[in-house]
Amino acid sequence: MFGRSNRKNDPPRDGAAPSPASDPIPGAQLAGRIILERLLGVMRDERGVHVESLATALGALAGRACQIAALEGLHSGEAEYRGLSLLTVGGANGDEYFVGDAINRPLAESNYSVWSLVAGAAQHYGAQVPDLNELFHHSASTLGGAEFGLPRFAPGTNAGGTPRSYLTMWEPLQAPVRQAAPRPEQWPVAYGLAVQNLFAMAKDQFDLGVLTRVVMDSAIATSKLKLPQPTPAHAGLPTGPEG
């Protein structure tokens, strides 16, 4: 597992390191492998797997995981979430959004945040990662508008869907994810580790700095988008290899 990214890109607040009893890594590594392998199977066509689409999907699902982990952490009174804020705001487009540092904790502020895992892996392979503050500013500046939640791809590339459209994959993936990593706090870690595994596969053919931006643009957007909370997990994805 690749560690924390360059601190100059970190948000103003640093999350507290998890205690050994709440270490989210056990189980999340297996869940991360399962997530990537299932999505590789679902998203493969006769030409292979479209990496930009896969990165968008993983980012979108990571953001959803951050939202659910934060809501659960606040509801259960976990120490890591005490004093953190979470507010709901309305957008001009009629959607509602969560804002506040509670969701930012699993997304970008804790030691095992999605940002830390994704940007850390990209840097490990020599990529120059985007500025985290700019990523958050871009999301905030487009909130409620037509550009909100649209990842910024390399010129000439795109994805087969939007981050919001890929959220339909959440429920079908929940059964195997819950089996490997039963606690919501593990789910953002699992998706971050799935991205690390993707980067290990794509490092020689793709600009991982650009893919980091795609993942984080997607994750920040879906972490904020207020949607109904999920029902109990159920199986639904085609059976794929598990590691």
C-alpha positions in Angstrom: 0.0 0.0 0.0 1.3 3.4 -0.9 1.2 6.1 1.7 0.4 9.7 2.1 0.8 12.1 -0.7 2.9 15.3 -0.7 1.8 17.4 2.2 1.7 20.7 0.2 -1.5 19.4 -1.4 -3.1 18.3 1.8 -6.2 20.2 3.1 -5.8 22.5 6.1 -6.9 19.9 8.7 -5.1 16.7 9.3 -7.3 13.8 10.5 -6.2 11.8 13.5 -4.6 8.5 12.9 -6.9 5.6 13.6 -6.4 3.6 16.7 -5.3 -0.1 16.3 -8.8 -1.2 17.3 -10.4 0.9 14.5 -7.7 0.3 11.8 -9.7 0.2 8.6 -7.1 -1.7 6.6 -7.8 -5.3 7.6 -10.5 -6.5 5.2 -10.3 -3.3 3.1 -7.4 -4.8 1.1 -9.4 -7.8 0.1 -12.5 -5.7 -0.6 -10.4 -3.4 -2.8 -9.2 -6.4 -4.9 -12.8 -7.6 -5.2 -14.1 -4.2 -6.2 -11.5 -3.8 -9.0 -11.9 -7.4 -10.3 -15.7 -7.1 -10.4 -15.7 -3.8 -12.2 -13.1 -5.1 -14.7 -15.5 -7.9 -15.5 -18.6 -5.7 -15.7 -17.0 -2.9 -17.8 -15.0 -5.1 -20.2 -16.2 -5.2 -23.8 -14.8 -6.6 -27.0 -12.1 -3.8 -27.0 -11.1 -4.3 -23.4 -11.7 -2.0 -20.4 -11.9 1.8 -20.9 -9.6 3.1 -18.2 -11.1 6.6 -18.0 -14.5 5.1 -17.5 -13.2 2.7 -14.8 -11.4 5.6 -13.0 -14.6 7.7 -13.1 -16.6 4.8 -11.7 -14.1 4.0 -8.9 -14.0 7.7 -8.0 -17.8 8.0 -7.9 -18.1 4.9 -5.7 -15.3 6.1 -3.4 -17.2 9.4 -2.9 -20.4 7.5 -2.1 -18.4 5.4 0.4 -17.0 8.6 2.1 -20.5 10.0 2.5 -21.9 6.9 4.1 -18.9 6.5 6.3 -19.2 10.1 7.5 -22.9 9.8 8.2 -22.4 6.6 10.1 -19.5 8.1 12.1 -21.6 11.1 13.1 -24.6 9.0 13.9 -22.6 6.5 16.1 -20.6 9.2 17.8 -17.2 7.9 16.8 -14.3 9.9 18.3 -12.9 10.7 14.9 -16.0 12.6 14.0 -16.7 14.5 17.2 -16.8 18.2 16.5 -17.0 17.8 12.7 -19.6 19.6 10.7 -22.1 18.4 8.1 -24.7 20.8 6.6 -27.1 20.4 3.7 -27.4 23.1 1.0 -29.6 23.4 -2.0 -28.4 23.9 -5.5 -29.9 26.0 -8.3 -30.5 22.7 -10.2 -32.8 21.4 -7.4 -30.3 18.9 -6.0 -29.2 18.9 -2.4 -25.6 18.7 -1.3 -23.7 17.9 1.9 -20.9 20.3 2.9 -18.6 20.2 5.9 -15.5 18.6 7.2 -17.2 15.3 8.3 -17.2 14.0 4.7 -13.8 15.6 4.1 -12.2 13.3 6.7 -12.5 10.0 4.8 -12.3 11.8 1.5 -9.1 13.8 2.0 -8.0 14.4 5.6 -7.4 11.0 7.4 -4.3 8.9 7.0 -6.3 6.4 5.0 -8.3 8.9 3.0 -9.2 8.4 -0.6 -6.9 11.3 -1.5 -4.0 9.9 0.5 -4.2 6.5 -1.1 -4.8 7.6 -4.7 -2.4 10.5 -4.8 0.2 8.5 -2.8 0.1 5.7 -5.4 0.4 8.2 -8.3 3.4 9.9 -6.7 5.0 6.5 -6.1 4.9 5.8 -9.8 6.4 9.3 -10.6 3.3 11.2 -11.5 2.7 14.8 -10.7 -0.6 15.0 -8.8 -3.1 17.8 -9.0 -3.4 20.4 -6.3 -6.0 19.2 -3.7 -7.1 22.7 -2.8 -7.8 23.4 -6.5 -9.9 20.2 -6.8 -12.1 21.3 -3.9 -12.4 24.8 -5.2 -13.4 23.5 -8.6 -16.1 21.4 -7.0 -17.4 24.2 -4.8 -17.4 26.7 -7.7 -19.6 24.4 -9.9 -22.0 23.2 -7.1 -25.5 23.1 -8.4 -24.5 24.0 -12.0 -24.2 22.0 -15.2 -20.4 21.4 -14.8 -20.7 20.0 -11.3 -19.5 16.4 -11.1 -18.0 16.3 -14.6 -14.4 15.0 -14.3 -11.7 16.9 -16.2 -10.1 14.4 -18.6 -7.0 14.6 -20.7 -7.7 16.3 -24.1 -9.4 13.9 -26.5 -10.6 11.5 -23.8 -13.8 11.0 -21.9 -15.8 8.4 -20.0 -18.8 6.3 -21.0 -20.9 7.8 -18.1 -21.0 10.5 -15.5 -20.0 9.9 -11.8 -23.7 10.1 -10.9 -24.6 7.4 -13.4 -22.0 5.0 -12.1 -23.6 5.1 -8.6 -26.0 2.5 -9.9 -23.1 0.0 -9.3 -23.0 0.8 -5.6 -25.7 -1.6 -4.4 -24.7 -4.6 -6.5 -21.1 -4.3 -5.1 -22.2 -4.0 -1.5 -22.6 -7.7 -0.8 -19.0 -8.8 -1.6 -17.6 -5.6 -0.1 -19.6 -6.0 3.2 -18.4 -9.6 3.4 -14.8 -8.6 3.3 -15.0 -5.2 5.0 -18.2 -5.0 7.2 -17.6 -1.6 8.7 -18.6 1.6 6.7 -15.3 3.3 7.8 -13.5 0.6 5.7 -15.4 1.3 2.5 -13.6 4.5 1.4 -10.3 2.7 2.1 -11.3 -0.2 0.0 -12.2 2.0 -3.0 -8.9 3.9 -2.5 -7.0 0.6 -2.6 -8.9 -0.5 -5.7 -7.7 2.7 -7.4 -4.1 1.9 -6.3 -4.5 -1.5 -7.9 -5.7 0.1 -11.1 -2.8 2.5 -11.1 -0.4 -0.4 -10.8 -1.9 -1.9 -13.9 -2.1 1.4 -15.9 1.2 3.1 -14.9 3.0 2.4 -18.1 0.2 3.5 -20.5 -1.6 6.4 -18.8 -0.8 9.7 -17.1 -1.6 8.8 -13.4 -1.7 12.5 -12.5 -4.6 13.0 -14.9 -6.3 9.8 -13.7 -5.9 11.1 -10.1 -7.8 14.2 -11.1 -10.5 12.1 -12.7 -10.9 10.0 -9.6 -10.9 12.9 -7.2 -13.2 15.1 -9.3 -15.6 12.2 -9.3 -15.2 11.3 -5.6 -15.6 14.9 -4.4 -18.8 15.3 -6.4 -20.5 12.1 -5.3 -19.4 12.6 -1.7 -21.4 15.9 -1.7 -24.5 14.8 -3.7 -27.2 14.0 -1.2 -29.0 10.8 -2.2 -31.2 8.4 -0.3 -29.2 6.1 2.0 -28.7 2.6 0.7 -30.9 -0.3 1.5 -29.3 -3.5 2.8 -26.7 -4.8 0.4 -27.7 -7.4 -2.2 -25.8 -9.3 -4.8 -26.3 -8.3 -8.5 -23.1 -8.0 -10.4 -22.1 -10.8 -12.7 -19.8 -13.2 -10.9 -16.1 -12.3 -11.4 -12.8 -13.4 -10.1 -12.0 -12.6 -6.5 -8.6 -12.1 -4.9 
